[in-house]
């Protein structure tokens, strides 16, 4: 894999920031950082989208500000204005992904039903998410690797805390006692981490793998 090289500091992109001397030249009617009719919300969303792609492809350390801003079609100062740094942008992407999963799985497990039914519904949701956004799994897999090399990325640990808490709450809401709920949470974490790997390494096997995991739900662990 070829890593894109680019500047990581706003000071290295002086050419993008220079303004023509007053009275000697006119600004372009379509400056790269601020397209006509653009809004802060659309600019941030473009950066989040391109950042997730670049982080997924190259990891946190291999991703460059230059490549992210190129894909988002904004200037480097715009990125720093909205997110402060590459780490800040990474945290924002992770927060967006976590919110997406929280909303999707939250709706899935909100209804009544025993533990086995809730987990089955979570598999259905995971399949739907993967079909709608295949790149998401690549980003999530990259975050699991990044935490081993970049422990200061708090966003990764926050995501892991979120998933662990979600899985445990699914068990508790189904009437499982606290000790078994912790065991269920660990098993579900392994299930969905494995599905993430399969989604990247062998995406066409994703649905089959999810269906195979359903067969494990017949064990006593998932009785409630």
SVG drawing of the C-alpha trace seen along z (x, -y; Angstrom):
<svg xmlns="http://www.w3.org/2000/svg" viewBox="-42 -49 48 74">
<polyline fill="none" stroke="black" stroke-width="0.4" points="0.0,0.0 1.4,-3.4 1.1,-6.0 0.2,-9.5 2.7,-12.0 1.5,-15.5 1.9,-18.4 0.6,-17.9 1.0,-21.5 -1.0,-24.5 2.3,-26.5 3.4,-24.2 0.6,-25.3 1.4,-28.9 0.7,-29.0 -2.9,-28.2 -3.2,-30.9 -1.6,-33.8 -3.9,-36.6 -3.0,-38.9 -1.9,-42.4 -4.7,-44.9 -5.4,-46.6 -3.1,-44.3 -5.3,-41.3 -8.8,-40.0 -9.7,-36.8 -11.2,-34.0 -15.0,-34.0 -14.7,-30.3 -12.0,-30.1 -11.2,-26.4 -11.9,-26.6 -15.3,-28.3 -17.5,-27.4 -20.4,-29.7 -23.5,-28.8 -21.4,-26.5 -22.2,-26.2 -20.1,-25.3 -22.2,-22.1 -21.6,-21.0 -17.9,-21.7 -17.5,-19.7 -19.5,-16.8 -17.3,-16.8 -14.2,-16.7 -15.7,-13.9 -16.5,-11.8 -13.1,-12.2 -11.3,-11.7 -13.1,-8.4 -12.1,-7.2 -8.5,-8.2 -8.2,-6.9 -9.7,-3.6 -7.3,-3.2 -4.1,-4.4 -4.6,-4.3 -4.2,-7.2 -0.4,-7.6 -0.5,-7.0 -3.3,-9.4 -2.3,-12.9 -4.0,-16.3 -3.1,-17.0 -5.0,-13.9 -8.0,-14.5 -8.4,-18.1 -7.8,-17.2 -10.8,-14.7 -13.0,-17.2 -12.0,-20.0 -11.2,-22.5 -8.0,-24.1 -5.9,-23.0 -6.7,-26.0 -10.4,-25.1 -9.7,-21.7 -7.8,-23.2 -10.5,-25.8 -13.2,-23.1 -11.3,-20.4 -8.0,-21.8 -5.8,-18.9 -5.7,-15.5 -6.3,-13.9 -9.3,-16.2 -10.7,-15.2 -10.1,-11.5 -12.1,-11.9 -14.9,-13.6 -15.1,-10.8 -15.1,-8.2 -17.9,-10.1 -20.0,-10.2 -19.6,-6.5 -20.4,-5.7 -23.5,-7.8 -24.6,-6.0 -24.2,-2.6 -25.9,-3.8 -28.9,-5.0 -29.2,-2.0 -28.7,0.6 -30.7,-1.5 -33.8,-1.2 -33.1,2.5 -33.0,3.4 -35.7,0.9 -38.5,3.3 -39.5,6.1 -38.2,9.6 -35.8,12.1 -32.0,11.9 -31.9,14.3 -34.4,12.3 -32.5,9.0 -29.2,10.5 -30.8,11.9 -32.2,8.4 -28.7,7.0 -27.3,9.4 -30.0,8.2 -29.0,4.5 -25.3,5.3 -26.1,6.9 -28.1,3.8 -25.4,1.4 -22.7,3.3 -24.8,3.4 -25.5,-0.3 -22.0,-1.4 -19.3,1.2 -16.5,-1.2 -17.6,-1.5 -16.1,1.9 -12.7,0.9 -12.6,-2.2 -13.7,-0.2 -11.0,2.4 -8.4,-0.4 -9.4,-1.8 -8.8,1.5 -5.3,1.5 -4.6,-2.1 -5.2,-1.8 -2.2,0.5 0.1,-2.1 -1.6,-5.3 -3.0,-5.0 -3.5,-8.7 -6.4,-8.5 -9.2,-8.6 -11.8,-8.2 -10.9,-4.6 -11.3,-3.7 -14.6,-5.6 -15.9,-3.5 -14.8,-0.3 -16.5,-1.5 -19.7,-2.2 -19.9,1.2 -19.1,3.0 -21.8,1.0 -24.3,1.6 -23.8,5.3 -24.1,5.6 -27.2,3.5 -28.9,5.7 -28.4,8.7 -29.5,6.8 -32.6,5.5 -33.5,9.1 -33.5,10.1 -30.1,11.7 -28.2,11.4 -25.1,9.2 -22.5,12.0 -24.0,13.5 -24.5,10.1 -20.8,9.5 -20.2,12.9 -22.7,12.1 -21.1,8.7 -17.7,10.4 -19.1,13.0 -21.0,10.4 -17.9,8.2 -16.1,11.2 -19.0,11.9 -19.1,8.4 -15.3,7.9 -15.1,11.1 -17.8,9.8 -15.8,6.6 -12.7,8.5 -14.8,10.7 -16.4,7.5 -13.0,6.3 -11.1,9.5 -14.0,11.4 -17.0,9.1 -19.1,11.6 -19.0,14.0 -20.4,11.4 -24.0,12.6 -23.1,16.2 -20.9,15.6 -23.7,13.7 -26.1,16.6 -23.5,19.0 -23.1,17.1 -26.9,17.2 -26.5,21.0 -24.5,20.3 -27.5,18.5 -28.9,21.9 -26.4,22.2 -27.6,21.7 -25.7,18.5 -28.3,16.7 -31.3,18.0 -33.3,15.3"/>
</svg>
